[in-house]
């Protein structure tokens, strides 16, 4: 055989070898089970600077190493604002992801329409899956009628922001840890004044403190857990509404806004932990609150309650139609229960981890205090205590309609001179009709 023919034969064999190898790799890739997940980019807490994809990519890399026969896919480019609509469309088409994030506002409808698989089947059998590793309120957020349908992925408790500069200017001490409504009102009264002598109040005690926050702090929820009746005529609830009206009365008909707080004219404003994480460090701090120093404390306690706050929870669950139950469960467990993955919540997002061991770790404390102004380091025990005592909304079918009706009526009542007791009895009757539907 000539040298030319030998070279051609060798070349042909080489081409056939790589073609054969490519086909094998392609078939191997195609033969892998594909686990789909539903996620979004950005923050559902409405703050900038979140890099949530990094957390999921790390979880996927870990998962695929321990599950070599499974490939994890997700659709890129879905924003937090568009996520609910996208997920609803996928569910209607029968192409819902095997595992997907669950927004708190979507949870009730996803359960009631049968889109989420109950997790009790796995929690009862998997000895490595202990719900006690989470903060209890975060677990309750994913529970419906005593069944667990989702696990917590990220939390966002509410804290009370304090303008330290304004307090110092007025000679008022920062509130103690176990402060009360009485302390809150006294500070607001001292801070509300006409500071420049032009006849108009320009320094204020608080803004955005709601009747629901007051009710939580006074040991009462708007509705019972089953959503069968409201609690508006309970004396603790009426005391909460009365207190919010007293705070507003200090402002002499001026509606204090978030802009007033941003400009440094207000002492107190309830905001979320994601706001703290976003706007405490440079450069977002400079863009948002450049003219005053601030920090956060727990919410004040009512006479019948404790220093408790509301908490939002971003959850993750498994599609009721998944055909990959075992893989879906393993991925869900990794995403929510693995400490190394959950620590990334503090590195790449603005929320807090629902895992107690992560949120109370020294590593997280150092991370939270990095790049914050001197004297403004967060007290990690504050975050831990806030999440341990957090309050979450009740889960029932007509919750959204009932709470929106209550919010509209109570907001109007706070700024009116109407009798609170009479208004609460009327509101209870109207809302209880909604609950009975």
N, C-alpha and C positions, 0 to 999 in steps of 0.2 A: 504493500500500500504506500502511495506517495505521501510525502510530508504534508502536502496541501490537504489531501483527503483525511489524514489523521487529525489535523488541526480542526477541520470542519466537524469531524465526528466528536472530537472533544468538546467543541463549542456547543454542539447540539445536545450532548449529554449534560453539560453544565446548565443549559437553558431548561432542559426537561427536569433536572434536579430542583432548580429554584422554583419552577412552576409547580412541581409536585409538593414541595415544602410549603409554598404559598397557599395551595389548595388545602393542605392539612391544617395550617394555621387558621385559614378562613373558616373551615368547617368546625374547628375546635371553638373558635370565637362564637360562631353562630349557634353551636350546640349548648352554650352556656345559658342557664336560666337568667332571665332579665327581671330584676326587681325594680319597679318604678317607684319614685318618691315624688311627692308634691311639695315644693318649697317656693319661696319668693326671695327677691333681693331687696335690700333696704331694711328699714325698721317699721314695724307696725306700731311703734310707740311715737311715731311722728317726730323723730329727731334725726339730725344728720350724722354721718360718720360711721354707720354700721357696715360691717363686712361679713355678713352672715354666711355667704358661700364658703368662706374659709373653714368654718366649723363643719359644714356638711361634707366638704371635700376630704377633710381629715377623717371623718367618721367613715366615709365610703372607702378610703384607702385601707383603713384598719379592717373593715368588714370584709373586703374582697380578699385580703390576705388570709383570713381565717375561714373564708367560704370560697375556695378556688373555683367552684362550679357555678358561682353566681356573679353576675355583673349588675351594678347599680346604675340606673339612668335617671336623669331629671331634665325637665324642660327649663332652659335658661331664659332670662329676660322678663319673667313675670314680676310685676311690682307688687308691693304690699297692698296698694290701693285696688289693683285689679285681681288680686288673688281669689277672693271669695267668688267673684263672677266666673273666673276661669275654672275653679274647682267645681262649681255647680254645673257648668257645661260638661265637664268630663264625666261627672256622675250621671247626668242625664243621657249621655252617649254610651254609657256602659264601659267607659275607658278610664275609670277613676284610678289614680295611683295606688299601689299596694299599701304604701305608708304615706301619710300626708300631715302637714301642719294643720292645726285646728285653731282658728281664731275664737276667742271667748264669745264674741257676738254670734258666731255661727254654730256653736256647740249644740244648743238645744234643737235647732232645726236638723242638724246632721244626725242626731240620735233619733229624733221623732220620725224622720223619713227613712230610717233603717240604713243609712249610709255608713255608719260606724259599727265595727264589730266589738262586741263586749270582750273585755280583756280578762274577765274573771276566770275563763277557761284555762288561761295560762298562769295567772297569778296564783291559782290554787295548786298548780302542779310544779311550777318552777321554783325550787327552793332558793335559787340565787336572786330571785326578784322579790325584794322586800320593800313595801311601800313606806316603811318607817324611815328609810333613808332620806325621804323628802320632807319638806315642811308640810304640815297637815293641810293648811289652807290650799296649797298648790295641788295636793291630791284631790281634795274635795271639788276643785274646779273642774275636774274630769269625771266626776261621778254624777250619775243621773238615776234617781230612784234606787239608791243603794247598789247600783252596778257601776263598775269602772269601765269607761269607754275611751279614755285618753289618759296619757301620762304627761306630766309637766315638763316642758323643755326650757322655758325662760319665764321669769317673773318680773313684775314691775310694781312694787309697793309705793304707796303715797307717803310722803314726808312733809313736814311743815318747814318751808324755807323762811329764814330769818335775815332781815337786813341788819347786819351787825353795826354798820356805820351809822344808821339812823338811830338805833338804840343808844349807841355811845354818845351821839350828839344830844340826845334828850336825857342822858344820865340814867338810863334804865338798864337793869341787869338782864343778861340772857336768861331765859326760862330754865328752871331746874328740870331734871329728867322726868319726874312724876308730876308735871304741872297740870293744873286744872282749868276748867272754864273760868273760874273766878280770877285766876292769874292771867289768863288770856284776855278777859274783858278789861281788867285793870290796866294792863299794858296798852291795849288798844285805845282806851280812854285817855291815857296820858299822852300817847303819840298823836292823837287826832287834834289838830290845831291849825290856826292861821299863823304860820311861822314868819311871814314877811310883813304882816300888819296891813295887808290891803283889803281886809274885810272878808276874804274867802279862805276856806279851809284848803290847805295845800299839803298837809302831812296827815297820813292816814294809818289806821291800825291794821287792817287786813283787807284782802280781796279774794274772791272766788272760794270762800268757805261756804260749803253747801249744807242744806238740810239733811242730806243723806250722810255726810261726814259727821254731822252733829248727832244724828240718830245712832250711828255706829258707836260713837264715843260715849253715848248714854245708855248703852246696853240693850238697844232695841233695833230690830230689822223692820222694814216696811211691811213684809209679808211673812207668813209662816212658810216652813220649808216645802210644804206640799203645794203651795200656791192656792189654798182654798179660801183664805181670808186675809184682810189687811189689818195692820196694827195702828192705824192712824189715831184712834181714840185712846190708846194707851197713854197714861200720864207721862211716861218717859219720852214718848214721841212728841207730845204737845210741848213738853219742856224744851225739847231740841229745837222745834220751830220757833218757840218764844225766844230762845237764846240767839238764834240767827237774826231775828228781827231786832233784838236789842243791839247787836253789833252794827246792823245797817243804820239804825237810828242815830248812831254816833256821827254819821257822815252828813246829816242834815240834808237829805234828799239828793246828795251827789252820788252817782253810781261810780264807784271805784272800779277801775279796769286793770287788766294785766299790763297795759301800757304804763299806767301809773307806777306799778311795781318795777317794771323794767327801767324806768327813769329814776328809781331810787326814792320814791315818795311814799312807799308803803312798807310797814314793818313785816307783816306776815302774809304768806301766800302758800296754800297747799299745792305741791307739785310732785311729780313722780321721781323715782330713783333714776330713771333714764334721763330726766332733765338735769339732775345733779351730776351724773356721769358725763353728760355731754357738755354742759356749760360751766363746770368747775375748772377744767384744765384750759390751758392756752391751746389753740387760738379762739375756740368758740366762745370762751368766757369774754374775751375782748369785744367780740362782735355782739354779744347779748347784754351783758351787765358790766359795763366798763367803769362806772363811776362809784361803785360801792362794794364793800366786802359783805359776803353772805355765807351762811352755812345752813344746816338743817337739823331739826330736832323731831321728836315724836309728836304726834297730834295730841292736843290737850284732852283730858278726861272729863266727862260729864259727871254729875253727882251720883248717878246710878250706874256708871260704867267704868271703863279703863282707858289707858292711852293706846287706842287701837286705830288702825288705818285700813282702808280698802286696798286691794291688790289685784292687778290684772295678771292673767296667766296665758301665755302662748303654749299650746299643747300639741301633742302629736298622737295620731291614732292609726288604726289599721282598717282598710276598706272591708266592708262586709262581703264584698264579692271577690276578694283576693283568692287566688289558687295557690299561693305560696305562703301559707300561714306560718310555717316554722321559720323561714328566712325573714319574713316580715317582723315576726316577734323578736328575733335576734337583733335585727337592725334597730327596731324601736327601743329595745333594752340598752343597746350600745349608745344610742343617741341621748337618752335621758338619764341613764344610771351610771355610765362610765365617768369616773372622776376626771380623767385626763381630757376627755372631750368636753365635759361640762366646765372645766377651768377656762376653756377657750371662749366661753360666754363673756368673761370679763376682759378678754384680750381683743375680741373682735365685734362685740355688740355693746349696746348701752344698757342692757337689762341685768338681772341678777339670776344666779343659778338656783334652782329649787332644791338642790342637794345640800343638806345641812353641813356635811363635812367639807364641801368645797367653799361655801360662803363664809365659813368660820375659820378657814385656813390662814396661816401666816403668809403664805405666798399670795393669796388674794388680797390680804390687807396691804401688803407692800405694793401690789399692782394698783389698788385703788388710790393710794396716797401718792403715787408717782405723778410728778408734774403739777400737783395742786399747790396753790399759794400757801405760804407759811401761816400756820395757825388755823388752817382750814381742813386739816386731815379728818377724814371720816372716822367716827367711832364705830368700829365693826360690831360692837355689842349692840349698837343702836339698830343697825340693819338686821342683825340676827333676831333681836327682840321684836322688831316690827313685823318680820315675816312669820315669827312664831305665833303672834297674836292677830295676824291679819284676818280681815273679814272679806268674804267673797259674795257675789250676788247669788240669790236662790236660783235653782234650775226648775222652771216649769214652762209650759207652752205659751201662756199669755204674759210672761214676765215683761217683755219689752213694751207692749202696749200699756200695761198697768203702770209701770214706772214712768213712762213718758207722760201719761195722764196726771200722775201725782206730781211730777216735776213741774209741769206747766201751772197747775193750780197752786202749789205751795210757793213757787217763785212769785206769783202775783200776790198771794196772801202776805208774804214777808214785807212787801213794799206798800201794802194797803193798811187801812185802819180797822179792817174787819175783825170781828171776834174770832180768835183762833179755835176755841172749843167748838163753836157752832160750825165753822168751816171744816173742821176735821171730821165731825159727824157726817156732814154732807158728802165730803170726799170719800169717806169709808163706804158709804152706800153706793156711790157711783163706781168705785173701783171694784168692790166686791161683786158687782154685776158682771164686770169684765172677767173676773176670776172664775165665775160660775159657767162661762160659755163652754 
